Amino acid sequence: MKNILVMAATALTLTACAGAGEKEADIIDKPDYKSETGVFDIEALEALGRVSAVQVSPATKKVLFNISYESVEQNRSNADLYVMNPDGSDLQRITRTAGSESNFVWINEGRQIAFTYAVEGVPQLFVMNADGSTRKQVTKLEKGVEGFLFSPDEKKVMIISPIKFMREAKDLYEDLPDATGRVIDDLMYKHWDQWMTEIPHPFIGDFDGNEVSNLADIMSDEPMYEAPMRPFGGSESFAWAPDSKSIIYVSRKKTGVDYAVSTNSDLYLYSLEDKTTRNLTEGMMGYDTAPAYSPDGKYVAWLSMEHDGYESDKNRIFLLDTATGEKRDLTANWDYTADAIAWNPDSRSLYFLAARDGVCPIFNMALDGTVSVVAQGECDYAALAPVDEETLITLRHSMLAPNEVCAVKGGEVKQISNVNTELLASLKMPRVERNMVPTTDGKEMLVWAVYPQDFDSTKTYPALLYCQGGPQQAVSQFWSYRWNLALMAANGYIVIAPNRHGLPGFGTEWNAQISGDYPGQNMRDYLAAVDFMKKRPYVDESHIGCTGASYGGFSTYWLAGNHEKRFAAFLAHAGIFNMEAQYLETEEMWFANWDMGDGAKNGPADTATAYDYGAFWKKDNAAAQRTFAMSPHRFVDKWDTPIMVTHGEFDYRILSSQGEMAFNAAKLRGIPAEMLIFPDENHWILKPQNAILWQRLFFRWFDKWLKPESAAKTEAEAK
């Protein structure tokens, strides 16, 4: 790892300097990486710059974005800010600090930038000039700033900050100030990787350009409700009215069991003048999120799901006429799910992202529901930042390259950043192929095949079946820094990545099929994809592995007991092993009820009347009984293939006990097994050194069983 530990300052123009008290050695810059082999490997993956957000100044038309790099030595990453023109010219780096600038936006007609930055570990709101100079802290909140949104006139600012939620022992008994017990008397006490000791609330205050003052919690009389919603909600959950007199916020105003079994969030309109709150989506029973006013103020658009309890439902684009209150579903005749929306500056249409046919294009929807394609290709687009009525700034990635900033105009796409162009050009990269594979129910599915660099069809290669998580998460042209299919292929594997039943991008029926059918059609799809690929002469059918995370981990465990000798090795990360235990261990009960019990058919009209409709004790729910009867742990007697298990102990969605049970079962069965447990990671492996360890052990495991000659040689050289 030597060559990615050597850091060099970027050659870009730098106008900002390190913050006060920050040491030069703590600042993470672009690594001085040069490939020694010309092959895409773990070192190359870690050396890539990561672009994750982009903003366009409506006044100056400047493009603001971030690039983060990782330091293996410091075991962390850091993001800095950059600006350029919409054509990619005049690129400048404007921050160089030991911490990450985040939540960045333009203010003051593009003359300034607001962002959050941690001070002594607590994020605060800062403002600086557009060139990075005159950096100024404008909040000093004890609990910090999780997100913010300025009013259109910039005289007000909404700040997201946490308030206390869960009782502690000292709240009951003052004479026990050091007791650590949490007192729990209802559900939803954990979320993904954190105990719900605090929840976020929106505070609105005055801003005079120098400081934020007079902050007041607009939900102070509702201390049990969160806004935005944990765990992923942020400033996109709010929308200021164009006149700055009111704000829309998203909240699921439920607590305890009601909260744990429901996805029914609503949009609430809060008036700053009379401090009243009105529910804009009363009676709409699923997730309502991402409100956005049209620039002319005539409409509010938002994303809306129909069914309570179904978190992977079709995301419809709804429109509210602010004058009449009329609501319309613009996507009533469009059979895909929207992921993000942004208004065209002319207020006559909306841009949106949606998975379709294995990729994620940019679409435009007119207010009459007419849909047109703005940009598409063998790639995914990942951001929407309109410049004017004709130009849009976005991010684009694929299975072979991470995000770069692109400009879209008149149907043409131009890449305007080159964060990783030089590094990737120095490497021989794998290639990706589309395949349409028949399924056992008479349909076809798209299966991506990723081939190693310098692929030779006269040779044979081991293969890996990639099982997607979610379970309803697209296998599009995604880029991942852990589940990186190009990296797997670069290590000499042909990667098989099916868009099996239950994934978005192929219509709502295909997407919804998996609910109540975990061990059913989608498992047959995986086997069909493997059988299709292993007929090719260059696939070594005796050396095929299977891997995946979360629901992909469930799939791996289930296939381990039902594969009929198709696989030679398995690796499951954060997977569900025992469905009955999972039903009672997981924190989001709506997820377990809907997916395990087929909520579309068996869920009550009012979830408050039946919290447990997907439970294993519901003998009258045929879907639930079928799900639990086919749990992976019930097929351990058929396990006969080496298996590796990885898990994080901070994972509260799927507890690490699931992985430990699977590992113990394999060892008791006398099956070769290995387990990797991270005491400091959650559902994802995020720390750089842990990520590298995971990748190294991933390939060590599969090389051992799928490339025995190579593994034996490596072991001999090590000795």
N, C-alpha and C positions, 0 to 999 in steps of 0.2 A: 504493500500500500504506500510505499515511499513517495511515489510521484504524485499522489493526490494529497499528500500532507504538506507539500511545498506550495506556499501561497505567493502569488504575485499580484501587484496592483494592476487594475485594469488600465488599458491605454485610453479609455474614453475621457473626455473632458470632465473634470471634477471641480465643482464650485463650492461644495459643502465639505466641512472637515469633521473630524471625530468630535463627539459630544464631550462636554466637560466631565472630567474624571474618568473618561474611558481610555483604556490602554490600547496602544497600537497593536499589541500582540493579540488582543481579544477580538479585533475586527476581522471578519471573514470575507475574503476577496475571492475572485475567480481563481480556481486552482491552475497551476502551471502544469497541465496534464498533456502528456504525449504518449500515444499508444505504442507499446513495444512489439505488439503482434499484428496490429491492423484488424483485430477482431473485437466485436462489441462484447465487452466483458463487464464484470462487477465494478471494476475501477472506472471504466468509461461511464457506466450508469451513474455512479456517485459523483462524477466530475461535471455532469450536465447542469446547466443553469435552468432554473425552474421559474417560468412565467405563469402567474396564477390569476392576475386581475389587470384590467385596463379601464381607464377613464378618459373621456374627451371633454375639454373645456368648451362649453357652448359659445363663449365669446371669442377666445383666441384660437380655437381649433387645435390646440396643442394636445398631443397624446401622452398620457401619464400611465406608466406601468411599473411593475416591480420585477426584480430578478432575485431569486434566492439561491445561495450556494451552501453546500454542506461542508463542515469541518469534521473529519473523522477524529482528529486529534482532540478537539473540544467536545465532540459527540453532540453536536447541535447544528442547526442551520441558521442563516440570517438573510433577511430580505432588505434590499435597498431600492430606492426610487430612481426612475429614469424618465426623461421627457424627449419627445421628438415631434417633428411635423407629421401630418397625415400621410405624406409620401415617404416617410422613413428618414428624411434628411435632418441634419442638425441634431443628432443624437447626443444627449448629455446625461451624465450621471449626477444626480443632485443631492444624494445623501451617501455618507460613508460612516456608519456608526456600528457600535458593537451589538446593538439590538435591532429588531425589525420594526420598520415603519409599516403600519397596517391600516385598514379601513380608510384609505386615502381618497379624498375628493377635491375637486377644484372649488374655490370660493372667490368672492370679490372680482367677478368678471375675468377669472383666469389669472389674476395678479398674485393670488395666494393659493396655498394648498393646506388643507386640514387633514390631520391623521392622528392615529393613536400610537403611543410609544411608552414603554414601561419605565417607570421611575421607581427604583428600589423594589422591583418586582411587581409593581402595580401599574396597569395601563392608564395613561392620562391623555387628554386631548391636547394636541399641539397645533400651532399654525406657523407657517413659514412662507417666505416669498417664493415665487414660481421658480427661481433659480436655486433654491435651497438655502438662501441666506436668511438671517434674522429669525432664527428658530425660537419660538416662544411657547411656553406651557401656559394653557388657559384654564385648566381645571386642577384641583387638588382634592379629589374625592377619596375618602378612606377606602371604599370598596372598588374604586377604579371605574373605568369606562370600557364597556364591552362593545359598544357601537354608538353611532350618532347619526343625526340627519338634520341639516340646517333647513330652516324655513326658506321659501323662495326669496323673501326680502332680506334674509340673513340677519334679522334682528332677534330671532329666536333659534334655539337649538334643542332638539330632542336627544337625550342621552340615556343609553341603556346602562343600568347599574344594578347589581344584585341587592336583595334585601334578605333578611333572615327568614327561614322557613321552618326548619325542623327543630323540635325541642331537644334540649340536652339535659343531662342529669342535674346540672347546676341551676337550670331553670325551675326545677322542682324542689331541689334541696340546696339552699345557699351554703350550707356547711360542707358541701362536697365540691369545692371549686375545681379540683383536679380530676374528678371522675370523667371518664371518656365515653360513657354510654349514651347512645342515641335512643330516645323514647319514641316508639313507633306504634301507632294504633290504627293505621290504614295503609292502603296500597300506594304505589308509585313513590317509593322511598329511594329508588335508585334510577339512574338513566345512563345507559351505555357504559360510562366509566367513572361516574361520580355519584356520591350520595347527595340527595337533594336537601342539603343543609341550607342552601340559598336558592332563590329564584330571581330571574331578571324582572325589573320593572322599568317603565318609561318615565323619565323625569324631563320636564320642559323648563328651560331657563332663558334669561336674556343674554345676548351677546353684543358687546360693544367694540369688538375687534381686538380687545386686550385680555378680557377675561369673561368667563361664564358666571352669572350671578342669579340669585333668586330661583334656584332650582326647586321644583315642586313635583312630587310624585302624582301623576294624573290618575293613578289607580290606588291611591292611599286608603280608600275605603274598601278595597278589595285585596287585602294582603295575601290571600290564599291562591290568587290566580297569577299566572305568569304571562308576560308579554315582553319580548317575543317568546315563542315556545322552545323549550329545551328539546333536543340538545343542539340543534343546528340553526335555529332562527337567529336572525341578525337585523340589520337596518333595512333589509329588503321587506321586512314585515311591517313597514310604516310608509305612509305617503302623505306629505303635506298638501293641503289644498293650495291652488295657485295664489289665492289672496292671503295666505299665511294665517288665516283665522281659525283653521281647524286642521285636525290630523286624523288619519285613519290608522288604526293599529289592529294587529292580528292577535287573538287570544282564544284559548280553549277554556272557557269559564266553568270548569269542573274540578273537583278534588277527589282524592282517595280512589275508591273502587270505580266511581263514575268516570274519573279521569283515565284510569288504567285500561278501561275496556272501550274507550271511545276515541275517535279521530275527529269529532265534530268541533272544528274551530270556526270562528266567525270574524267578520270585519266590523270593527266598531268605529264610529265617527265621534271624535271628542271635540267639543267647541271650546276654544280658549276664552271666548267672551262670557258665556254663562256657565261654563264648566259642566255641561251636560254630556251624556254619552248615549248614542243611539246605535242599535244593532242593524247593520245594513243587509245582513244575510240571514235574518231570522227564518227558520224553516228549511234552510239548506243544510243537509245533515252530514256531509263529509268535510274533508279539509277545504278551507277557503284561505288562500294565502296570496302573497306577492301583489298587493294592491298597487296600482299605478294610475295617476291622473293623466288625462290627455293634456298636452301643452296648452290647449285653449280652455281647459277646465270643464268642458261639456260632458265628459265621460270619465268613469273609473273602470279600468279593466283589471281583472284578477284571474288567478288560477283556482279552479273549483273541482273537487271530487264529489261524486253523487252519494256514495254509500258510507254510512257511519261504520267504522271499524275496519275499513279496507284501505290500508295506507298505500297500496300500489294501484289504486283505481285509476281510470282514465282522468288525466288532468285536462279539464275543459277550459276554454278561454271564455269568460263571462264578461259582459259589458253592462254597466249601469249608466243610465241617462240621469245626470245630476239634477236636471230640471223636472223631469216627470217621475223619476224613481223606477222606470221600466228596466227590467233585467232581461238580457238575451244571451243565449248560448251560441256563440259564434261558431263553435266546432260541432254543432249538432249533426252535420252531414260530413264530418271529417273524422275518420276512424283511427286516429293515433293520439298519443298523449303528449301534451306540450310540457317542456321542461323550464322554459324561461320566456319572458315577454319584455318588450321595450317599444314605446311609442315612436313612430315616425314623427319628426318635428312638425309635419304638416297636419297632424291630428286626424288624418283620414285613414290610417292603417296602422297595424302593429307588426313588428318583427317578432318572430318566435323561433325557438329551437325545439326539435322533436326528432327522436329516433325513428328512422324509416328504412326498411330493407337493409339493415346491417350497418348503416352509417347515420350520422346526425347532421343534416343540412340546416341551413337558415331558410326560413319561410317568411312570407308576408301574407297577412290576412287583412283584406279590406273589411269595412264595417258591415258589408252585406254578407260576409262569410266566405267570399271568394279567396281561395288560397293559391299562391304562386311561389315558385322556388326562387330564392335570391342567390344562393350559393350552395353548391353540392360537389361531391367528388368522393374518392375513396379515402375519406377522412371524416373526422368529427369537428364541428365548430363548437366553441365553448364559451362565448361571450357576445354581448350585444351592446355596442356603444355608438349610437348614431352621431354623425358629424353634422349632416344637413339632410335635406330631403332626398338626396341621391347617394350619399356616401355613408358607409357603416364601417366602424372598426371592430374587429373581432379577434378571437384566438382560435388557432387551428392546430390539431394534432392528429396522429395516426398511430398504428401499431409499431411504426418504424421511426417515429420522431415525436418529441415532446412539443408543448405549446410554443408557437411563435405568433407575433402580432401580424395581422393581415388587414388590408383595406379592401372593401368590396364596393364597386361602383359599376353600374350598368351591366351587371352580369359577369364582370371580370373581377378576379381575385388577385391581389398582389401582396406577396409577403414583404412586410416593411421592417421586420426585425430579423436579426441573424445571430441570436444568442448562442445557438449551438450548430450553426451551419458549418463552420470550419472543423469542429470536432467530428461531426458525423461524416463529413467529406473525407476525413482521414481513415475511416473505417470501412470494412466490407460488411455490409448489412444483409440480414436475411431478406427474403421476399415473401409476399402474402398472396394467396390465391383464393378465389371464390369457388365454392362447390355447392350445387343444389343436390341434396340427398333425399331420397324417398323415405317417408316415415311409415310406421306400421299402421297408421290410421288413414293411409291413402293420400297424405299431403306431401309437401316438400319443405325442407328447412335449409336455410343457408348455413353452411359450415365453412369457417375460415380454416385454411391450412397455411401454416407458417413454416417455410423451408430454410435450412441452414444456408449461410453464405457459401458460395462456390458449390452449390448443390449439384450432384452428379447422379442422374437417373439410372446409371448402370450400377450404382452401389446400393447397399441397403443401410437404412438408418433406424435407430430406435425411435419410438414415438411417445408423446405424452398427450393424454386426453385432459383438456382443461375444462373443469366443471364450474360454471358461474354461480356466484352467490346472489343474494338479494332477498328472496329467490327471483324477484322480477326486476332484474337490472340488465340493461342491454349489453349484448356482446357485439358492440359496434367497433369502430376503429379506435378503441380506447387505448390510452397510454397510461401505464402504471409503473411506479418506481419499485414495486415489489412483485406483483403478478405481471411481470413484463414478458410477453410472449416472444418478443424479438430476442431477449436475453436467453430464454429457454432454447430457441432455435439456434442461436449463435453457439450454444454449448453442444451442438451436434444432434439435436432432437427435431423431428418433425412434429409440430404442435397441431393438435386437432381441437378446434374451438367451435362447438355447435351452438347455433341459435335455437335451442330446443324449445318445446312448448313452455309457456310461462314467461316469455321474455317480451318486452315492448318492441315496437317497430314493425310488427306484422299484423296489426289489427287488434281490437279489444278482445275478440273471442280467443285468439291465440294467447294473448297475455293473461287472460283470466283463467285459462284451462287448468292451471296448476293448483288453484285453491281447492283444498280437500282431496288432492290427488298427488301428494308428495312422492309416493313410491310407484307412481303409475306411468303415464304416457311419456313424461320427460325422461324417465330412466330408460325406457325403450328407445327414445331418441338418441341418448348417449351411446347405447350399444349399436344402434343403426349407423351412427357416424363412424364408430370404430370399425365395424364390419365393412363399411364402404371403403375406408382408407386402407385397410390392411390387405385388400385385394390388389393394391398397386405393388408392383414387383420391388420397388425401392423401400417399402415399409417392412421392417423386420417384425413379423407378426408374433414372434415368440418373445419379443422384448418391448412391450408396450406398457407404459405406466399410466397412473390415474391420479389427479390432484385437484384440489380446490379449497376454497375457504368459506366459512359460514354455511350457507345452504350448499355451497360447493363442497364443504367438508362433510355435511350430511350425505351428499351424493356419493362421496368417496367411501364413507363407511358403509352405505347401503350397497354399493356395487361390490365392495369387498366380500359380501356374503351372497352375491347374486350375479357373478360375472362369467361363470362357466369357462374358466381358464383363459379368458381374454387378456388378463393383465398379469404382469410379472412383478409389480411393486405399486404401493399406494403411499400417498402423503396427504394428510388432512390437517388443515389449519382452522382452529376455532369452529369446529364442526359440531353439529347436533348428533349425539350418539344414542341417547336414551330419550325418546319422545315424551314419555310420561314425566320424567324428571324435568325435561325442558319446559313443559307446559307450566309447571309450578315454580321453576327457577327464574324464568325470564321476566323482565320488568315491564314490558309493554304487552299487557294481556289482550289488547285488541288484535295484535299480530297473531298470537297463538290461537285465539278463538276463530278468527277468520280463516287462517290458512289450514289449521288442523281439522276444523269442523265444517269447512265449506260455508262460510258466512253468507254467501250469496243465496244459498238455499235454506240454511238453517238458522241464520241470525235473526233475533227478534226485531220487530219494528222499533221498539224502544229498548236499547241495551240496558237501561236502568232496571228493567224488569227481569233480566236474566243475564247475570254476569258471566256464566260459565258454559255457554252453549256449545263451545268446542272442546270441553273437557273429556278426559278419558273415562270418567264415571257416567257420562251421558249415554246410557245404553240404547236410547231411542234415536241417537244420531248416527246413522249408518256411515257417513263420511268420517266422523271422528273415530268410530270403532275400527274402520278400515285403516285409517292413518296409524293409530297406535298399534294395531296388530302387525303392521309392516315396519315397525321401528327397526333401525339398523341393529340394535343390540339383540334383537330376537334371532338374528342370523349369524351370530358369532360361531355357532357350531359348524358353519360352512366356511369359516375363514381358513385359508390355506396359503396365503400370500404375504410376503414381508410388508410391514406397514410402519410408517413414521407419523407421529402425532406432534403438532406444535400448538401452543396456546399462550395467551397472556392472562395473568391473574387479575388484572384490572378490567377484564371483559365481563360486564354485567348483562349483556344481551345473551351470550352463550357462555355460561360459567366454565372455568378451566376444569372443573370436576368432570365435565363431559369428555374432555380429552384424556383425563387421567383414567376414567373408567375404560375407555377404549384401549389405552395402552396396557392397563392391567389385564384386561380380557385377552389381549393378544399374547402377553407373556404367559398367562395361565394356560393358554392353548398350545404353548410351545412354538409360537410363530415368531420369527425374527422381527424385532420391533425396537424402535428408538423413540424417545420423547424429548422435546425441547420446550421448556416452560420459562416464560419471561415474567419475573415478579414485578416488573415496572412498565409493562405494556398493556394496552387494552385490546380491542377487537382488531386493531391494526398494529403493525410493528413500525414504530415511528423514529426511534433514536438511531442515528447513523450506524453506530457500531453494532447494535442489535440487528439492524437491517442487513448489514454485511454478513454477520454471523448466520442469520437465517438463510441467506442466499448460498453461502458456502456449504452449509449442511444440507440444503435442498439438493444441490448438485452432487455432493458427496454420496448422498443416499441413493439417488436415482442412478448415478454412474455405477455404483456397486452392483446393482441388480439388473440394469438395462445395458450397461457397457462393461461387462465383467473383465474383458481383456484390458481395457483402458484403466479401470479401477485397480486391477492387480499391478499394473505397471506403475501407477502413481504411488501405491502403497509400498512397493519395492524401493522406489526412488526415495521415499520419505525415510524408510528404514536405513 
